Amino acid sequence: MSAHELERFIAAWEHEAESTAKMLRALPANQYDFRPDAGGRSLGELAWHLAEADAYMTLLIERGGLRPDEKPPGIERPRTVAELATGYDRVHADAIARVRKLKSEDLDRKVMFFDGRERSVREILWGPLLHHLIHHRGQLSLMCRLAGGVAPSIMGPNREDTAVMRAAR
């Protein structure tokens, strides 16, 4: 990955982070503990997992690995929906600062991943960081709807925006 490619990654990640913050701001304020699956994460827990991924993946890359008990600074989960977006913005800012320190030659460097396998920094950035964020944000969008909220337009208009556009014709 060249410096240009690293810049492309950062631009893509920042775009997705803006969409993620938009989603977090749209969550129903009184549904933090909403859990459609008794064995799964609550709305608040899944929302915060997006911040955790930014923090853990970038700290792992920066340090070349993490001890099982090691946690990123400021990773404690907020306990209200209102605090999720500002917390995510803070954690993401720290994570992006870590990635901006990387040089193109760092991207082929191998680090020990959480599953015990070595992975390249490039692989972690594009997969467990970026695609993981998009995957869980999609789940969160559905959870938002199930909890009575309106998921914002992310990859195109949502049904509410579509209805407004059709009515304006």
C-alpha positions in Angstrom: 0.0 0.0 0.0 1.5 3.3 -1.0 1.1 6.6 0.8 -1.7 7.4 -1.7 -3.4 4.2 -0.7 -3.1 5.0 3.0 -4.7 8.3 2.3 -7.5 6.6 0.5 -8.0 4.3 3.5 -8.2 7.2 5.9 -10.6 9.1 3.6 -12.9 6.0 3.4 -12.7 5.5 7.1 -13.5 9.1 7.9 -16.5 9.0 5.6 -17.8 5.8 7.3 -17.1 7.3 10.8 -19.3 10.3 9.9 -22.1 8.0 8.9 -21.6 6.0 12.1 -21.8 9.2 14.2 -25.0 10.1 12.3 -26.4 6.7 13.2 -25.5 7.0 16.9 -27.2 10.4 17.0 -30.4 8.9 15.6 -30.8 6.1 18.2 -33.9 6.3 20.3 -32.9 8.0 23.5 -34.8 5.7 25.8 -33.8 2.4 24.2 -30.2 1.9 25.4 -31.1 -1.5 26.9 -33.3 -2.6 24.0 -32.2 -6.2 23.2 -34.1 -8.1 20.4 -32.1 -11.2 21.2 -31.7 -12.2 24.8 -28.2 -13.5 24.1 -27.1 -10.6 22.0 -25.9 -7.1 22.7 -28.2 -4.3 23.7 -28.6 -1.3 21.4 -26.2 0.7 23.7 -23.7 -2.2 23.8 -23.7 -2.7 20.0 -23.4 1.1 19.5 -20.4 1.3 21.7 -18.8 -1.7 20.1 -18.2 0.5 17.0 -16.0 2.7 19.2 -14.3 -0.3 20.8 -13.3 -1.6 17.3 -11.7 1.8 16.4 -9.8 1.9 19.7 -8.7 -1.7 20.0 -7.6 -2.2 16.4 -5.6 1.0 16.2 -4.0 0.4 19.6 -3.1 -3.2 18.6 -1.5 -1.8 15.4 0.4 1.0 17.3 1.8 -1.4 19.9 2.3 -4.4 17.7 0.0 -6.5 19.9 -2.0 -6.3 23.1 -2.0 -8.2 26.3 -5.3 -9.9 27.0 -6.1 -7.5 29.9 -4.9 -4.4 28.1 -7.5 -1.7 27.3 -7.3 1.5 25.3 -7.6 4.7 27.3 -11.1 6.2 27.7 -12.9 3.0 26.5 -15.4 2.8 29.3 -18.9 2.5 27.8 -21.2 5.4 28.2 -24.5 4.5 29.9 -26.9 6.6 28.0 -27.8 7.0 24.3 -27.1 10.7 24.5 -23.4 10.0 25.4 -22.7 7.5 22.7 -22.1 9.8 19.7 -19.8 12.2 21.6 -17.9 9.2 23.1 -17.5 7.7 19.7 -16.3 11.0 18.2 -13.7 11.2 21.0 -12.5 7.5 20.6 -12.4 7.8 16.8 -10.3 11.0 17.0 -7.7 9.1 19.1 -7.8 6.2 16.7 -7.4 8.3 13.6 -4.4 10.0 15.2 -2.8 6.6 15.7 -3.4 5.7 12.0 -2.1 9.0 10.7 1.3 8.2 12.3 1.7 5.2 10.0 4.0 5.1 7.1 3.3 3.1 3.9 6.1 0.6 4.9 4.2 -0.1 8.2 1.3 -1.6 6.3 3.1 -4.8 5.5 4.2 -5.2 9.1 2.7 -8.2 10.9 1.1 -8.0 14.3 -0.4 -10.7 16.5 -4.1 -10.4 16.2 -6.7 -11.3 18.9 -7.3 -14.7 17.4 -3.6 -15.7 17.8 -2.8 -15.3 14.1 -0.4 -12.8 12.6 -2.0 -10.3 10.3 -0.7 -7.4 8.4 -1.5 -3.9 9.4 -3.1 -3.4 6.0 -5.4 -6.5 6.5 -6.5 -5.2 10.0 -7.2 -1.7 8.7 -9.4 -2.8 5.7 -11.1 -5.8 7.4 -11.4 -5.9 11.2 -11.5 -2.1 11.4 -13.3 -0.6 8.3 -15.5 -3.5 7.1 -16.3 -4.5 10.7 -17.5 -1.0 11.4 -19.8 -1.1 8.3 -21.1 -4.5 9.2 -22.1 -3.6 12.8 -23.5 -0.3 11.7 -25.9 -2.2 9.5 -27.0 -4.3 12.4 -27.4 -1.1 14.5 -29.6 0.4 11.8 -32.0 -2.5 12.0 -31.9 -2.4 15.8 -32.7 1.3 15.7 -35.8 0.5 13.6 -36.8 -2.4 15.9 -36.5 -0.1 18.9 -38.9 2.4 17.3 -36.4 4.8 15.9 -35.7 6.1 12.4 -32.5 4.9 10.9 -30.9 7.8 9.1 -30.0 7.8 5.4 -26.5 6.3 5.1 -26.1 4.6 1.7 -29.0 6.4 0.1 -32.3 7.7 1.2 -34.2 5.9 3.9 -37.9 5.2 3.5 -38.9 8.4 5.1 -36.7 10.5 2.8 -38.0 8.4 -0.2 -41.6 9.2 0.7 -40.8 12.9 0.9 -39.1 12.8 -2.5 -42.1 11.0 -4.0 -44.6 13.4 -2.5 -42.7 16.3 -4.0 -43.0 15.0 -7.5 
